[in-house]
C-alpha cells in the first residue's frame, strides 16, 4: 500500500514538472526556457524511473 502511494506521489510530481516545463516553453516565458527544458527533463526521467521500477516489480511477481 505504501509503495502504491509513493508511486502515485511521484507521478503527480513528474506531471507537475511536465506542466511547468510546458508552460515555460511558451513565447511569453522565453527568458525561462532553460528552466523549462530542465523541468521537462526531470519530469521525463521521473516517469521513466517509475516505469522501470514497475516493470521490475511486475517481472519479479510473474517469475514466482
N, C-alpha and C positions, 0 to 999 in steps of 0.2 A: 504494500500500500504506500509506503514512504517513497519507494522508487518511482512509482507512478506519479506522485505529487511533485517530486523533483523534476521528473521528465516534463510534466506539464508546465512547471515554472520556467524551465529552460526554454521551452517552446515559446512561451509568452515573451521572454526576454529577447530571444532571437527575432521574433516578429516585430518587436519594438525597434530593434536595431535596423531591420529592413525598412520599416516605416520612416524612421529618422533619416536613414540613408537616401531613401527615395525622395523625401521632401527636400533634402539638401541638394539634390540634382536639379531642382527647378531653377530656371534662369534668374529669378529674383534673389536666389541664395547662392549665386555663383562664387561669392567670396568664401563660402564654406564647403566648396565641393570636395576638398581633400578629406574633411571630416565625414562627408557623405560616402566617399569611397571606403574609408576605414569602417564606418558603421555597416555598410553593406557587406564588406569582407568578414567582419566579426559575426554578423548575422548568418552568413553563409557557412562559416566554419562551425558555428554552434549547431546549426541544423545538420551538418554533415556528421559531427561528433555524436549527436543524439541518434541519428540513423544507424551509424556504425555500432554503437552500444546496443541498440535494439536488435540489430541483426545478429550480433554475437550471442545475446541472450536467447533469441529465438533458436539459433543453431544449437546452442547447448541444451535446450529443452527437447529438441527434436531427436538428438543423438542419445538421449537417455532411455 
